[in-house]
Amino acid sequence: MALPAVIRRFELTLADADRGVFESLDWRVAQHPSESETYLVARVLARALQHAEGLDFSKGGVSDDTEPALVQRDLRGDLLAWIEIGSPSPDRLHKASKASPRVVVYAWKRPADLALAIAERRVHRADALELYALDPAFLEAAAAKLDRNNRWDLSVTGGSLYLTIGEAVLESEVARVEVPVG
C-alpha cells in the first residue's frame, strides 16, 4: 500500500516590496511521500515569490511529471507560466518553453551548471528563461521548522528574503542566474 500525502497548511503573510504585492495567503499543500521537506519549502516559497492571478500548485503535484510544480493560467485556461523547482532537465525546459510563453526555474543545487546545460542543449527561447538561485542553507533552515500548520511572514525587498517562522527570522537572497547565449 502506498503512503498517503501529508497535507500541510501554510498561513503566509506576503509583503513583496519589489513587486508591490501585499497579501494574506492560506494554502493547503499536499506533500508527496517522496518529496523532501527542502523541495516543499522551495515550492511554497516559489509560489509566494511568483504570486499572481491564476497561479497555483499543479493538480498532479510532484507525482505528475507532465506538469510543472507551479502553473499559471488565464481565465480561459491558457498557459501563462510554467514554473519548475529544483534542477529540471534541459529537455524538459525545452518542452516547457515551447508550451508556455514564460518559463521560470527556482534551483538550489548548482544553478550555474543548470544554466550551462540549458545553453549547451540550446533550449528553445533560453534567453527568455528565468533562472533563480535559492540558498540551500536557507531552505534547510526553513524545512527544519515545518509543521502540519505553518504560519510564515515573508518580506521581499531588493531581492532579499526575510522569512519569519515563530520567533526565528531567516534571511537569504534570491539571485537571478543568467543563461549564456551565443
Residue frames as a rotation matrix with the C-alpha (Angstrom) as fourth column:
MET 1
0.582 0.813 0.000 0.00
0.813 -0.582 0.000 0.00
0.000 0.000 -1.000 0.00
ALA 2
-0.176 -0.636 0.751 1.36
0.605 -0.672 -0.428 3.42
0.777 0.379 0.503 -0.98
LEU 3
-0.539 -0.076 -0.839 1.96
0.773 -0.439 -0.457 6.04
-0.334 -0.895 0.296 1.66
PRO 4
0.537 0.787 0.304 -0.52
0.842 -0.522 -0.137 8.93
0.050 0.330 -0.943 1.58
ALA 5
-0.188 -0.521 0.833 0.46
0.405 -0.814 -0.417 12.55
0.895 0.259 0.363 1.03
VAL 6
-0.349 0.039 -0.936 0.87
0.898 -0.271 -0.346 14.77
-0.267 -0.962 0.059 4.08
ILE 7
0.360 0.527 0.770 -1.36
0.654 -0.731 0.195 17.85
0.666 0.433 -0.607 3.95
ARG 8
-0.470 -0.556 -0.685 0.37
0.858 -0.469 -0.209 20.93
-0.205 -0.686 0.698 5.29
ARG 9
0.686 0.705 0.181 -1.31
0.721 -0.692 -0.033 24.27
0.102 0.153 -0.983 5.88
PHE 10
-0.561 -0.828 0.000 0.54
0.827 -0.561 -0.045 27.50
0.037 -0.025 0.999 5.19
GLU 11
0.771 0.618 -0.156 -0.85
0.627 -0.779 0.014 30.77
-0.112 -0.108 -0.988 6.50
LEU 12
-0.252 -0.951 0.179 1.52
0.956 -0.217 0.196 33.17
-0.148 0.221 0.964 4.84
THR 13
0.752 0.338 -0.565 1.66
0.277 -0.941 -0.195 36.95
-0.598 -0.010 -0.802 5.06
LEU 14
0.053 -0.700 0.712 3.43
0.995 0.100 0.025 38.20
-0.089 0.707 0.701 1.96
ALA 15
0.758 0.042 -0.651 4.99
0.055 -0.998 0.000 41.66
-0.650 -0.036 -0.759 1.74
ASP 16
0.071 -0.698 0.713 6.81
0.938 0.290 0.190 41.82
-0.339 0.655 0.675 -1.60
ALA 17
0.356 0.004 -0.935 8.01
0.075 -0.997 0.024 45.42
-0.932 -0.078 -0.355 -1.91
ASP 18
-0.716 -0.698 -0.015 9.85
0.001 -0.023 1.000 44.57
-0.698 0.716 0.018 -5.15
ARG 19
-0.828 0.449 0.336 6.59
0.486 0.277 0.829 43.77
0.279 0.850 -0.448 -6.95
GLY 20
-0.755 0.566 0.331 4.13
-0.623 -0.777 -0.091 45.77
0.205 -0.275 0.939 -4.83
VAL 21
-0.026 0.715 -0.699 2.31
-0.107 0.693 0.713 42.63
0.994 0.093 0.059 -3.66
PHE 22
-0.841 -0.115 0.528 0.89
-0.524 -0.064 -0.849 42.56
0.132 -0.991 -0.007 -0.14
GLU 23
0.061 0.851 -0.522 -1.36
-0.572 0.458 0.681 39.59
0.818 0.257 0.514 0.60
SER 24
-0.314 -0.027 0.949 -2.52
-0.814 0.523 -0.254 37.23
-0.489 -0.852 -0.186 3.32
LEU 25
-0.156 0.135 -0.979 -2.46
-0.777 0.596 0.206 33.74
0.610 0.792 0.012 1.82
ASP 26
-0.041 0.206 0.978 -3.85
-0.773 0.613 -0.162 30.46
-0.633 -0.763 0.134 3.11
TRP 27
0.021 -0.063 -0.998 -2.81
-0.867 0.495 -0.049 27.28
0.497 0.867 -0.044 1.30
ARG 28
0.538 0.024 0.843 -3.19
-0.440 0.861 0.256 23.60
-0.719 -0.508 0.473 1.88
VAL 29
0.150 -0.631 -0.761 -0.28
-0.966 0.072 -0.249 21.86
0.212 0.773 -0.598 0.20
ALA 30
0.971 0.162 0.173 -0.01
-0.188 0.971 0.145 18.13
-0.145 -0.173 0.974 -0.32
GLN 31
0.013 -1.000 -0.012 3.49
-0.972 -0.015 0.236 16.82
-0.236 0.009 -0.972 0.34
HIS 32
0.640 0.152 -0.753 4.05
-0.505 0.822 -0.263 13.68
0.579 0.549 0.603 -1.72
PRO 33
0.953 -0.259 0.156 5.70
0.027 0.589 0.808 10.83
-0.301 -0.766 0.568 0.26
SER 34
0.388 -0.856 0.340 8.78
0.921 0.364 -0.135 11.07
-0.008 0.366 0.931 -1.99
GLU 35
0.480 -0.147 0.865 9.02
0.246 -0.924 -0.294 14.87
0.842 0.354 -0.408 -1.69
SER 36
-0.385 -0.694 -0.609 11.72
0.846 -0.003 -0.533 16.21
0.368 -0.720 0.588 0.64
GLU 37
0.416 0.486 -0.768 10.96
0.793 -0.607 0.045 18.99
-0.445 -0.628 -0.638 3.08
THR 38
-0.468 -0.678 -0.567 13.55
0.226 -0.712 0.665 21.16
-0.854 0.183 0.487 1.28
TYR 39
-0.882 0.200 0.427 11.74
0.434 -0.005 0.901 20.72
0.182 0.980 -0.083 -2.03
LEU 40
0.103 0.982 -0.161 8.39
0.969 -0.063 0.239 21.50
0.224 -0.180 -0.958 -0.36
VAL 41
0.192 -0.103 -0.976 9.79
0.545 -0.816 0.194 24.71
-0.816 -0.569 -0.100 1.16
ALA 42
-0.830 -0.536 -0.157 11.22
0.139 -0.472 0.871 25.74
-0.541 0.700 0.466 -2.23
ARG 43
-0.607 0.680 0.412 7.85
0.697 0.208 0.686 25.05
0.381 0.703 -0.600 -3.86
VAL 44
0.383 0.767 -0.515 5.95
0.918 -0.380 0.116 27.14
-0.107 -0.517 -0.849 -1.30
LEU 45
-0.092 -0.499 -0.862 8.48
0.324 -0.834 0.448 29.98
-0.942 -0.238 0.238 -1.49
ALA 46
-0.939 -0.230 0.254 8.38
0.296 -0.172 0.940 29.98
-0.172 0.958 0.230 -5.29
ARG 47
-0.161 0.965 0.208 4.58
0.920 0.071 0.386 30.11
0.357 0.253 -0.899 -5.13
ALA 48
0.479 0.296 -0.826 4.79
0.690 -0.709 0.146 33.15
-0.542 -0.640 -0.544 -2.86
LEU 49
-0.395 -0.746 -0.536 7.52
0.192 -0.638 0.746 34.88
-0.898 0.192 0.395 -4.89
GLN 50
-0.975 0.072 0.208 5.53
0.204 -0.056 0.977 34.44
0.082 0.996 0.040 -8.11
HIS 51
-0.420 0.886 -0.197 2.12
0.620 0.121 -0.776 35.13
-0.663 -0.447 -0.600 -6.52
ALA 52
-0.873 0.233 -0.428 -0.28
-0.452 -0.714 0.534 36.33
-0.181 0.660 0.729 -9.22
GLU 53
0.133 0.991 -0.013 -3.78
-0.810 0.101 -0.577 35.81
-0.571 0.087 0.816 -10.55
GLY 54
0.763 0.324 -0.560 -4.23
-0.617 0.624 -0.479 32.28
0.194 0.711 0.676 -11.93
LEU 55
-0.272 -0.919 -0.286 -1.08
-0.643 0.395 -0.657 30.83
0.716 0.006 -0.698 -10.32
ASP 56
0.646 0.488 0.587 -1.47
-0.763 0.451 0.464 27.59
-0.038 -0.747 0.663 -8.42
PHE 57
-0.420 -0.664 0.619 0.24
-0.588 0.718 0.371 24.37
-0.691 -0.208 -0.692 -7.44
SER 58
-0.570 0.210 -0.794 -0.16
-0.710 0.360 0.605 21.89
0.413 0.909 -0.056 -10.28
LYS 59
0.392 0.899 0.197 -3.02
-0.893 0.321 0.315 19.44
0.220 -0.300 0.928 -9.87
GLY 60
0.713 -0.123 -0.691 -0.92
-0.007 0.983 -0.182 16.28
0.701 0.134 0.700 -10.12
GLY 61
0.857 -0.449 0.251 1.70
-0.373 -0.206 0.905 17.55
-0.355 -0.869 -0.344 -7.69
VAL 62
-0.043 -0.986 -0.160 5.22
-0.918 -0.024 0.395 16.15
-0.393 0.163 -0.905 -7.80
SER 63
-0.223 -0.014 0.975 3.92
0.014 1.000 0.017 12.72
-0.975 0.018 -0.222 -8.82
ASP 64
0.753 0.512 0.413 2.86
0.446 0.063 -0.893 14.02
-0.483 0.857 -0.181 -12.25
ASP 65
-0.222 -0.965 -0.142 5.92
0.456 -0.231 0.860 14.50
-0.862 0.126 0.491 -14.45
THR 66
-0.195 0.209 0.958 3.89
0.966 -0.131 0.225 16.02
0.172 0.969 -0.176 -17.29
GLU 67
0.735 0.472 0.487 3.21
0.356 -0.879 0.316 19.25
0.577 -0.059 -0.814 -15.40
PRO 68
-0.332 -0.852 0.405 5.46
0.020 -0.435 -0.900 21.74
0.943 -0.291 0.161 -13.63
ALA 69
-0.709 0.009 -0.705 5.42
0.693 0.188 -0.696 22.29
0.126 -0.982 -0.140 -9.86
LEU 70
-0.274 0.601 -0.751 3.50
0.227 -0.718 -0.658 25.54
-0.935 -0.351 0.060 -10.37
VAL 71
-0.589 0.157 0.793 1.34
0.805 0.020 0.593 26.60
0.078 0.987 -0.138 -13.26
GLN 72
-0.528 0.445 -0.723 -0.30
-0.021 -0.858 -0.513 29.90
-0.849 -0.255 0.462 -14.15
ARG 73
-0.585 0.448 0.676 -3.31
0.810 0.287 0.512 30.01
0.035 0.847 -0.531 -16.44
ASP 74
-0.926 0.366 0.095 -5.59
-0.355 -0.928 0.112 32.80
0.129 0.070 0.989 -17.60
LEU 75
-0.350 0.876 0.332 -9.37
-0.658 0.023 -0.753 32.73
-0.667 -0.482 0.568 -17.21
ARG 76
0.456 0.485 -0.747 -9.75
-0.881 0.365 -0.301 30.73
0.127 0.795 0.594 -20.44
GLY 77
0.847 -0.191 0.497 -7.30
-0.055 0.897 0.438 28.11
-0.529 -0.398 0.749 -19.16
ASP 78
0.789 -0.612 0.055 -4.46
0.087 0.022 -0.996 29.11
0.608 0.791 0.070 -21.48
LEU 79
0.482 -0.710 -0.513 -0.99
0.873 0.344 0.345 28.53
-0.069 -0.614 0.786 -20.08
LEU 80
0.933 -0.167 0.318 0.78
-0.124 -0.980 -0.154 31.74
0.338 0.104 -0.936 -18.99
ALA 81
0.101 -0.930 0.353 3.70
-0.950 -0.195 -0.243 30.44
0.295 -0.310 -0.904 -16.92
TRP 82
0.744 -0.093 -0.662 5.46
0.133 0.991 0.010 27.12
0.655 -0.095 0.749 -16.34
ILE 83
0.317 -0.603 0.732 7.38
-0.867 -0.497 -0.034 27.21
0.384 -0.624 -0.681 -13.04
GLU 84
0.506 -0.279 -0.816 9.81
0.175 0.960 -0.220 24.45
0.845 -0.031 0.534 -12.11
ILE 85
0.729 -0.316 0.607 11.51
-0.682 -0.258 0.684 23.72
-0.060 -0.913 -0.404 -8.79
GLY 86
0.566 -0.585 0.581 14.92
0.072 0.737 0.672 22.08
-0.821 -0.339 0.459 -8.41
SER 87
-0.421 -0.796 -0.435 17.02
-0.537 -0.167 0.827 21.01
-0.731 0.582 -0.357 -11.39
PRO 88
0.655 0.694 0.300 14.79
-0.123 0.489 -0.864 20.05
-0.746 0.528 0.405 -14.29
SER 89
-0.115 -0.701 0.704 16.49
0.709 0.438 0.552 18.60
-0.696 0.563 0.447 -17.35
PRO 90
-0.698 -0.188 -0.691 17.25
-0.281 -0.816 0.506 20.92
-0.659 0.547 0.516 -20.27
ASP 91
-0.913 0.404 0.047 14.99
0.239 0.439 0.866 18.70
0.330 0.802 -0.497 -22.41
ARG 92
-0.156 0.879 -0.451 12.09
0.981 0.084 -0.175 19.32
-0.116 -0.470 -0.875 -20.01
LEU 93
-0.134 0.040 -0.990 12.77
0.251 -0.965 -0.073 23.08
-0.959 -0.258 0.119 -20.15
HIS 94
-0.968 -0.194 -0.158 12.96
-0.119 -0.197 0.973 22.91
-0.219 0.961 0.168 -23.95
LYS 95
-0.556 0.831 0.019 9.48
0.724 0.473 0.502 21.35
0.408 0.293 -0.865 -23.99
ALA 96
0.005 0.559 -0.829 8.23
0.869 -0.413 -0.273 23.90
-0.495 -0.719 -0.488 -21.43
SER 97
-0.488 -0.271 -0.830 9.49
0.006 -0.952 0.307 26.90
-0.873 0.145 0.466 -23.40
LYS 98
-0.971 0.239 0.012 7.64
0.030 0.070 0.997 25.65
0.238 0.968 -0.075 -26.47
ALA 99
-0.322 0.901 -0.290 4.42
0.832 0.415 0.368 25.17
0.452 -0.123 -0.884 -24.48
SER 100
0.488 0.488 -0.724 4.44
0.835 -0.503 0.224 28.33
-0.254 -0.714 -0.652 -22.36
PRO 101
0.669 -0.220 0.710 5.20
0.269 -0.819 -0.507 32.00
0.693 0.530 -0.488 -23.00
ARG 102
0.269 -0.569 0.777 7.03
-0.832 -0.543 -0.109 32.20
0.485 -0.618 -0.620 -19.66
VAL 103
0.605 -0.186 -0.774 9.29
0.346 0.937 0.045 29.61
0.717 -0.295 0.632 -18.01
VAL 104
0.328 -0.444 0.834 10.74
-0.814 -0.581 0.011 30.11
0.480 -0.682 -0.552 -14.52
VAL 105
0.392 -0.274 -0.878 13.05
0.366 0.922 -0.124 27.82
0.844 -0.273 0.462 -12.53
TYR 106
0.572 -0.277 0.772 13.95
-0.788 -0.449 0.422 28.03
0.230 -0.850 -0.475 -8.83
ALA 107
0.577 -0.483 -0.659 17.08
0.208 0.867 -0.453 25.94
0.790 0.125 0.600 -8.26
TRP 108
0.787 -0.380 0.486 19.44
-0.614 -0.394 0.684 25.41
-0.069 -0.837 -0.543 -5.32
LYS 109
0.470 -0.661 0.585 21.71
0.248 0.735 0.631 22.59
-0.847 -0.151 0.509 -6.46
ARG 110
-0.510 -0.848 0.146 24.38
0.438 -0.110 0.892 24.07
-0.741 0.519 0.427 -8.77
PRO 111
0.567 0.812 -0.138 22.16
0.316 -0.369 -0.874 26.55
-0.761 0.452 -0.466 -10.68
ALA 112
0.146 -0.594 -0.791 25.19
-0.752 -0.586 0.301 27.77
-0.643 0.551 -0.532 -12.68
ASP 113
-0.829 -0.415 0.374 25.67
-0.142 0.804 0.577 24.22
-0.541 0.425 -0.726 -14.01
LEU 114
-0.037 0.906 0.421 22.00
0.674 0.334 -0.659 24.13
-0.738 0.259 -0.623 -14.96
ALA 115
0.576 0.209 -0.791 22.40
-0.267 -0.866 -0.423 27.43
-0.773 0.455 -0.443 -16.83
LEU 116
-0.411 -0.814 -0.411 25.33
-0.748 0.043 0.662 25.98
-0.521 0.580 -0.626 -18.80
ALA 117
-0.738 0.200 0.645 23.39
0.328 0.941 0.083 22.80
-0.590 0.272 -0.760 -19.59
ILE 118
0.385 0.914 -0.130 20.48
0.389 -0.288 -0.875 24.91
-0.837 0.286 -0.466 -20.87
ALA 119
0.357 -0.342 -0.869 22.84
-0.700 -0.715 -0.006 26.81
-0.619 0.610 -0.494 -23.15
GLU 120
-0.705 -0.704 0.087 24.59
-0.502 0.582 0.640 23.64
-0.501 0.408 -0.764 -24.37
ARG 121
-0.480 0.620 0.621 21.28
0.575 0.757 -0.311 21.91
-0.663 0.208 -0.719 -25.15
ARG 122
-0.991 0.118 0.067 20.11
-0.039 -0.722 0.691 25.07
0.130 0.682 0.720 -26.97
VAL 123
-0.465 0.862 -0.201 16.83
0.739 0.253 -0.624 25.18
-0.487 -0.439 -0.755 -25.13
HIS 124
-0.141 0.557 0.819 14.11
0.813 -0.407 0.417 26.97
0.565 0.725 -0.395 -27.10
ARG 125
0.485 0.308 0.819 13.99
0.018 -0.939 0.342 30.67
0.875 -0.151 -0.461 -26.09
ALA 126
0.175 -0.516 -0.839 16.73
0.917 0.396 -0.053 30.11
0.359 -0.760 0.542 -23.48
ASP 127
-0.760 -0.506 0.409 17.35
0.384 -0.856 -0.347 33.87
0.525 -0.107 0.844 -23.39
ALA 128
-0.169 0.796 0.581 13.81
-0.514 -0.574 0.637 34.40
0.841 -0.191 0.506 -22.02
LEU 129
0.323 0.261 -0.910 14.03
0.478 0.785 0.395 31.64
0.817 -0.562 0.129 -19.39
GLU 130
0.331 -0.151 0.931 14.11
-0.704 -0.697 0.137 32.97
0.628 -0.701 -0.337 -15.82
LEU 131
0.283 -0.351 -0.892 16.50
0.482 0.857 -0.184 31.02
0.829 -0.378 0.412 -13.60
TYR 132
0.447 -0.068 0.892 16.75
-0.665 -0.692 0.281 31.91
0.598 -0.719 -0.355 -9.91
ALA 133
-0.331 -0.651 -0.683 19.17
0.168 0.672 -0.721 30.53
0.929 -0.353 -0.113 -7.31
LEU 134
0.754 0.524 0.396 17.90
-0.366 -0.166 0.916 29.77
0.546 -0.835 0.066 -3.82
ASP 135
-0.267 -0.872 0.411 20.29
-0.852 0.014 -0.524 29.29
0.451 -0.490 -0.746 -0.90
PRO 136
-0.043 0.252 -0.967 20.27
0.034 0.967 0.251 25.61
0.998 -0.023 -0.050 0.20
ALA 137
-0.837 -0.309 -0.453 21.09
0.443 0.106 -0.890 26.51
0.323 -0.945 0.048 3.83
PHE 138
-0.772 0.625 0.116 18.10
-0.632 -0.736 -0.242 28.88
-0.065 -0.260 0.963 3.93
LEU 139
0.003 0.799 -0.601 15.78
-0.699 0.431 0.570 26.19
0.715 0.419 0.560 2.54
GLU 140
-0.269 -0.190 -0.944 17.08
0.349 0.895 -0.279 23.60
0.898 -0.405 -0.174 5.02
ALA 141
-0.994 -0.092 -0.061 16.65
0.093 -0.406 -0.909 26.00
0.059 -0.909 0.412 7.95
ALA 142
-0.422 0.907 -0.005 13.04
-0.905 -0.421 0.059 26.65
0.051 0.030 0.998 6.93
ALA 143
0.032 0.401 -0.915 12.45
-0.389 0.849 0.358 22.93
0.921 0.345 0.184 6.34
ALA 144
-0.737 -0.385 -0.556 13.63
0.333 0.509 -0.794 22.18
0.588 -0.770 -0.246 9.89
LYS 145
-0.911 0.411 -0.006 10.76
-0.237 -0.535 -0.811 24.33
-0.337 -0.738 0.585 11.17
LEU 146
-0.563 0.729 -0.389 8.00
-0.476 0.099 0.874 22.68
0.676 0.677 0.291 9.12
ASP 147
-0.800 0.461 0.385 4.87
-0.182 0.425 -0.887 21.54
-0.572 -0.779 -0.256 10.89
ARG 148
-0.441 0.731 0.521 1.40
0.880 0.467 0.089 20.46
-0.178 0.497 -0.849 9.79
ASN 149
0.752 0.644 0.143 0.20
0.654 -0.755 -0.038 24.04
0.084 0.122 -0.989 10.37
ASN 150
-0.325 -0.945 -0.028 2.69
0.940 -0.326 0.096 26.74
-0.100 0.005 0.995 9.41
ARG 151
0.858 0.469 -0.207 2.47
0.455 -0.883 -0.115 30.49
-0.237 0.004 -0.972 9.97
TRP 152
-0.192 -0.952 0.238 5.01
0.953 -0.123 0.278 32.38
-0.235 0.280 0.931 7.92
ASP 153
0.780 0.227 -0.583 5.69
0.073 -0.959 -0.275 36.06
-0.621 0.172 -0.765 7.32
LEU 154
0.031 -0.755 0.655 7.67
0.939 0.247 0.239 36.63
-0.342 0.608 0.717 4.13
SER 155
0.707 0.061 -0.705 9.10
-0.070 -0.985 -0.155 40.03
-0.704 0.159 -0.692 3.26
VAL 156
0.203 -0.613 0.764 10.88
0.954 0.300 -0.012 40.62
-0.221 0.731 0.646 -0.03
THR 157
0.922 0.029 -0.385 12.88
-0.027 -0.990 -0.139 43.75
-0.385 0.139 -0.912 -0.74
GLY 158
0.389 -0.805 -0.449 15.73
-0.906 -0.422 -0.028 44.30
-0.168 0.418 -0.893 -3.15
GLY 159
0.229 -0.270 -0.935 15.98
-0.492 0.797 -0.350 40.56
0.840 0.541 0.050 -3.86
SER 160
-0.856 -0.493 0.157 16.42
-0.357 0.342 -0.869 39.81
0.375 -0.800 -0.469 -0.15
LEU 161
0.116 0.875 -0.470 14.08
0.020 0.471 0.882 37.43
0.993 -0.112 0.036 1.62
TYR 162
-0.796 -0.208 0.568 13.15
-0.555 -0.121 -0.823 37.72
0.240 -0.971 -0.019 5.28
LEU 163
-0.043 0.751 -0.659 11.14
-0.107 0.652 0.751 34.73
0.993 0.103 0.052 6.46
THR 164
-0.583 -0.041 0.812 9.72
-0.798 -0.158 -0.581 34.78
0.152 -0.987 0.059 9.99
ILE 165
0.050 0.535 -0.844 8.64
-0.039 0.845 0.533 31.42
0.998 0.007 0.063 11.39
GLY 166
0.604 0.202 -0.771 7.63
0.743 0.209 0.636 31.73
0.289 -0.957 -0.024 15.03
GLU 167
0.806 -0.376 -0.457 10.49
0.069 -0.708 0.702 33.52
-0.588 -0.598 -0.545 16.79
ALA 168
-0.122 -0.913 0.388 13.04
0.589 0.248 0.769 32.69
-0.798 0.323 0.508 14.09
VAL 169
0.746 0.213 -0.631 13.93
-0.346 -0.686 -0.640 35.13
-0.569 0.695 -0.438 11.33
LEU 170
0.115 -0.673 0.730 15.70
0.660 0.602 0.451 33.59
-0.743 0.430 0.514 8.34
GLU 171
0.496 -0.027 -0.868 17.41
-0.451 -0.863 -0.230 35.77
-0.742 0.505 -0.440 5.75
SER 172
-0.097 -0.524 0.846 18.54
0.627 0.629 0.461 34.99
-0.773 0.575 0.267 2.24
GLU 173
-0.382 -0.045 -0.923 18.98
-0.624 -0.725 0.293 36.34
-0.682 0.688 0.249 -1.26
VAL 174
0.477 0.424 0.770 17.26
0.441 0.642 -0.627 35.21
-0.760 0.639 0.119 -4.44
ALA 175
-0.273 -0.708 -0.652 19.72
-0.355 -0.556 0.752 35.74
-0.894 0.436 -0.100 -7.27
ARG 176
0.848 0.471 -0.243 18.94
-0.362 0.179 -0.915 35.68
-0.388 0.864 0.322 -10.98
VAL 177
-0.138 -0.858 0.494 21.28
0.103 0.484 0.869 33.35
-0.985 0.171 0.022 -12.86
GLU 178
0.233 0.168 -0.958 21.92
-0.838 -0.466 -0.286 34.34
-0.494 0.869 0.032 -16.45
VAL 179
0.560 -0.033 0.828 21.76
0.349 0.916 -0.200 31.65
-0.751 0.401 0.524 -19.08
PRO 180
-0.436 -0.778 -0.453 24.68
-0.162 -0.428 0.889 32.15
-0.885 0.461 0.060 -21.51
VAL 181
0.738 0.640 0.212 23.53
0.147 0.154 -0.977 32.76
-0.658 0.752 0.020 -25.07
GLY 182
0.162 -0.701 -0.694 25.55
-0.808 -0.498 0.315 32.58
-0.566 0.510 -0.647 -28.19
